[in-house]
Amino acid sequence: MSEKFGMLLTDAGRLKLLRVPLGGTLGISHVVVGDGSGAAVLPAPHMEALVHEVYRTAPAAVDVVDGGEIASGKVWLQVEAVIPVEAGGFWVRELGLLAADGTLVAVGNYPDSYKPTLDSGIGKDMYLKAIIELASADAEKVELVVDPSVVLATREFVGREVDRALAEMTEHIGNKGNPHAVSCTQIGAATQSALDSHKAAKNNPHSVTAEQIGAATWNLLPTEGMEVTDYPDSISSIGTSFPNKVIRIGGLIIQLMFFSYAANGGEIKTALEEFPNAMLNVQITDGGPGVHVWGALPISASQFQIWGKEINRSGYSTGFGTALLIGY
């Protein structure tokens, strides 16, 4: 018949659990191992110590595992520990769990395992896992007492903790309920501060090139389908040359033209071309050295009138300017 291995609560451990007050806990401070004095060990509830203890260490983890659908209603206490590479030179045949006051609360037997030392030429960490079946109420009373100077984490424990942390982080990131209770004032202050700083930057923070500016500006004009008709340039009274053009963009027509005027009375000027439908607006710039015109209005599809002329310097009786005519 094959030998069975397992853990059980000692009488002292069961009594301790019964005496834990409501809301209190029973701390597991150490995992102890022994060699059974060279023989296999049969654990018993009355045991108060191992047959022959050879090493003790702080537990790496204490978990409560629910049986779930496979073993409904059952709960196991799972305790993990590590014997580090530098400890050894002994056999492991028995192990136990100690409360914070040193009471042996659980004991079990272990398959014969030799823990070598480094000077033997072979070194290894030994991972131990003790599993005890408990009532659900008892399992909630057990906790881990950790000595951070000696505890070592098993790979399985680290993996579980990483998975748990990632799950919590994912849940937190997906939480749209403002878990940090950040106020609108705080968001606005941070956003406005960053915006003000960005707006105040004069060092081209986006590294925009002159070529990009030129391309963006030119692209504002729908050059596709644009037609330009050039008329002869005009020469002003002071010898300045002015272009005369008609630009067609789809149904929109823009005329750029030179005009001159006398100092007295209103004048009607004729466009380079009559607009097929209507002249919508006239914008003028005045280039006369002494006689100035203040505005103009379209009066037909082919004509506009300048108005508000005055002489502000003697010796000048004429003026000139350019007009931008818009129509369709």
DAUR-V777884 format. One record per pair of residues at least 6 apart in sequence whose ideal C-beta (glycine too) atoms are under 8 Angstrom apart, sorted by the first residue. I is the first residue (numbers start at 0). GAP is how many residues later the second one is. D is the distance in whole Angstrom. If there is no record, write none. Layout:
i=(I,I)
gap=(GAP,GAP)
d=(D,D)
//
This chain:
i=(2,2,4,4,4,4,5,5,5,5,6,6,6,6,6,6,6,6,6,7,7,7,7,7,7,8,8,8,8,8,8,9,9,9,9,9,9,9,9,10,10,11,11,11,11,12,12,12,12,12,12,13,15,15,15,15,16,16,16,16,16,19,19,23,24,24,24,25,25,25,25,25,26,26,26,26,26,27,27,27,27,27,27,27,27,27,27,27,28,28,28,28,28,28,28,29,29,29,29,29,29,30,30,30,30,30,30,30,30,30,30,30,30,31,31,31,31,31,31,31,31,31,32,32,32,32,32,32,32,32,32,32,32,32,33,33,33,33,33,33,33,33,33,33,33,34,34,34,34,34,34,34,35,35,35,35,35,35,35,36,36,37,38,38,39,39,39,40,40,40,40,40,41,42,42,42,42,43,46,46,46,47,48,48,49,49,49,49,49,50,53,53,53,54,54,54,54,55,56,56,56,56,56,56,56,57,57,57,57,57,57,58,58,58,58,58,58,58,58,59,59,59,59,59,59,59,59,60,60,60,60,60,60,60,61,61,61,61,61,61,61,62,62,62,62,63,63,63,63,63,63,63,64,64,64,64,64,65,65,66,66,66,66,72,73,74,74,74,74,74,75,75,75,75,75,76,76,76,76,76,76,77,77,77,78,78,78,78,78,79,79,79,79,79,79,79,80,80,80,81,81,81,81,81,81,81,82,82,82,82,82,83,83,84,84,84,84,85,85,85,86,86,87,87,87,87,87,87,87,88,88,88,88,89,89,90,90,90,90,91,91,91,91,91,91,91,92,92,92,92,93,93,93,93,94,94,94,94,94,95,95,95,95,96,96,96,96,96,96,97,97,98,99,105,105,107,107,109,112,114,114,115,115,115,116,124,126,128,133,152,171,197,220,221,221,224,224,225,225,225,226,226,227,227,227,227,228,228,228,228,228,229,229,229,230,230,230,230,230,231,232,232,232,232,232,233,233,233,233,233,234,234,235,235,235,235,235,236,236,236,237,239,241,241,242,242,243,243,243,243,244,244,245,245,245,245,245,245,246,246,246,246,247,250,251,251,252,252,252,252,252,252,253,253,253,254,254,254,254,254,254,254,254,255,255,255,255,256,256,256,256,256,257,257,257,257,258,258,258,258,258,258,259,259,259,260,260,260,260,260,260,260,260,260,260,260,261,261,262,262,262,262,262,262,262,263,264,265,265,265,265,266,266,266,267,267,267,267,268,268,268,268,268,268,269,269,270,270,270,270,270,272,273,273,274,274,274,274,274,275,275,276,276,276,277,277,277,277,278,278,278,278,278,278,278,278,278,279,279,279,279,280,280,280,280,281,281,281,281,281,281,281,281,282,282,282,283,283,283,283,283,283,283,283,284,284,285,285,285,285,285,286,286,286,286,287,287,287,287,287,288,288,288,289,289,289,289,289,289,289,290,290,290,290,290,290,290,290,291,291,291,291,292,292,292,292,292,292,293,293,293,293,294,294,294,295,295,295,295,295,296,296,296,297,297,297,298,300,303,303,308,310)
gap=(37,106,103,104,105,106,37,102,103,125,36,88,90,99,100,101,123,124,125,35,37,98,99,100,124,8,36,96,97,123,125,35,36,37,38,94,95,96,97,34,35,36,91,92,93,84,86,90,91,92,93,31,10,83,87,89,9,88,121,124,125,6,121,117,116,117,118,73,79,115,116,117,72,73,116,117,118,31,34,51,69,70,71,77,114,115,116,117,29,30,69,70,71,116,118,26,27,28,29,67,68,25,26,27,28,48,50,64,65,66,67,97,99,18,21,23,24,63,64,65,66,72,17,20,21,22,23,50,59,61,62,63,77,95,7,16,17,18,19,20,58,59,60,61,62,17,19,55,56,57,58,59,14,15,16,55,57,58,73,14,15,53,12,54,53,69,72,9,10,52,53,68,67,51,64,65,66,63,49,57,60,56,47,55,44,45,46,54,57,43,36,37,38,28,32,35,60,42,24,25,26,27,93,94,95,23,87,88,89,92,93,20,21,22,38,85,86,87,92,20,21,22,91,92,93,94,97,17,18,19,83,92,93,96,15,16,17,18,80,81,82,14,15,17,97,11,12,13,14,75,76,78,10,11,12,13,66,8,9,6,7,8,9,63,59,58,59,60,61,64,55,56,57,58,63,54,55,56,57,62,65,51,52,53,18,50,51,52,53,47,48,49,50,74,76,77,46,47,49,43,44,45,46,70,71,72,9,32,42,43,45,41,68,33,38,39,40,31,32,37,28,30,27,28,29,30,32,35,38,26,27,28,31,24,25,21,22,23,24,18,20,21,22,23,34,36,16,17,19,20,13,14,15,16,12,13,15,33,35,8,10,11,12,7,8,9,10,33,35,6,7,6,45,24,26,22,24,18,13,9,11,6,7,8,6,27,27,25,8,8,7,7,28,27,28,24,25,21,22,23,20,21,17,18,19,20,16,17,18,19,44,13,14,15,13,14,15,26,41,12,8,9,10,11,25,7,8,10,23,24,6,7,6,22,24,51,84,23,81,83,51,47,16,80,13,15,12,13,14,28,10,11,7,8,9,10,26,27,6,7,8,9,6,77,74,76,20,22,23,73,74,75,70,71,72,16,17,18,68,69,70,71,72,66,67,68,69,14,15,65,66,68,62,63,64,65,10,47,61,62,63,64,58,59,60,6,8,27,30,32,45,48,57,58,59,60,55,56,28,46,48,53,54,55,56,45,44,39,40,41,43,38,39,42,31,35,36,37,27,34,35,36,37,54,32,33,8,31,32,33,54,29,27,28,26,27,50,52,53,25,52,24,50,51,20,23,49,50,19,21,22,23,24,25,46,47,48,18,46,47,48,17,44,45,46,14,15,16,22,41,42,43,44,40,41,43,9,11,12,22,37,38,39,40,36,37,6,7,8,33,35,32,33,34,35,28,30,31,32,33,24,27,30,21,22,23,24,25,26,29,18,19,20,21,25,26,27,28,17,18,20,27,13,14,15,16,26,28,13,14,15,16,11,12,13,8,9,10,11,27,7,8,10,6,27,29,6,26,19,21,10,6)
d=(7,8,7,5,6,6,8,6,7,8,7,8,8,5,7,3,5,6,4,6,6,7,7,7,7,7,7,7,5,6,8,5,7,6,7,5,6,6,6,5,6,6,5,6,7,8,8,7,7,3,5,8,6,6,6,6,6,8,5,6,8,5,5,7,5,7,4,6,7,5,6,7,6,4,5,7,4,6,6,6,5,7,7,7,6,7,6,6,7,8,6,7,5,4,8,5,7,6,7,8,4,7,6,8,5,6,4,6,7,6,8,6,7,6,5,7,4,7,5,8,6,8,8,7,6,5,7,7,5,7,5,8,7,7,7,4,6,5,5,6,8,7,4,7,8,6,5,6,4,7,6,8,8,5,6,8,4,5,8,5,4,8,8,8,6,7,8,8,6,6,4,5,7,7,4,5,6,8,8,7,5,6,8,6,5,8,5,8,7,6,4,8,8,6,6,7,8,7,5,7,6,8,6,8,8,7,8,6,4,5,4,5,7,5,8,6,8,8,7,5,6,6,6,6,5,5,6,8,7,5,7,7,7,4,7,7,5,8,6,7,4,8,5,8,8,6,7,6,7,5,7,7,7,5,8,5,8,8,6,7,4,7,7,8,6,7,6,7,5,5,5,7,6,7,8,7,5,8,5,6,6,7,7,5,6,7,5,8,8,7,7,5,8,5,7,6,8,5,8,6,7,6,7,4,8,6,8,6,7,4,7,6,6,7,4,6,5,8,6,8,7,8,4,5,4,8,8,8,8,7,7,5,8,8,6,6,7,5,7,5,8,5,8,6,7,8,7,6,6,8,7,7,6,6,8,6,5,6,6,5,6,5,7,7,5,4,8,6,8,6,7,5,5,7,5,6,8,8,7,8,5,5,7,7,7,7,5,8,8,8,6,7,8,6,7,7,6,7,7,5,7,4,6,7,5,8,7,4,8,8,8,7,7,6,4,7,7,8,6,7,5,6,6,7,8,7,5,6,8,4,6,8,7,7,7,6,5,7,6,6,7,7,4,6,7,8,7,5,6,6,7,5,7,7,5,8,6,6,7,4,8,8,8,5,8,6,8,6,8,8,5,6,7,7,6,6,5,7,8,7,4,8,8,7,8,6,8,7,5,7,5,7,7,8,6,8,5,8,7,6,7,6,6,7,4,5,8,8,7,6,6,7,7,5,7,8,7,6,5,6,5,7,5,6,7,8,8,6,7,6,7,7,6,8,7,5,7,5,8,7,6,7,6,7,6,5,7,5,7,7,5,8,5,4,5,7,8,4,6,8,7,7,7,5,8,6,6,7,4,7,6,7,8,7,6,7,4,7,5,5,7,7,8,5,8,5,6,5,5,6,7,6,8,7,4,8,7,7,5,7,5,7,5,7,5,5,5,5,8,7,4,7,5,5,7,7,7,3,6,7,7,6,8,6,6,4,8,7,3,7,6,7,5,8,5,7,6,4,7,6,6,6,5,7,6,5,6,6,7,3,7,8,7,6,6,5,6,5,7,7,6,6,7,5,8,8,5,7,7,7,7,8)
//
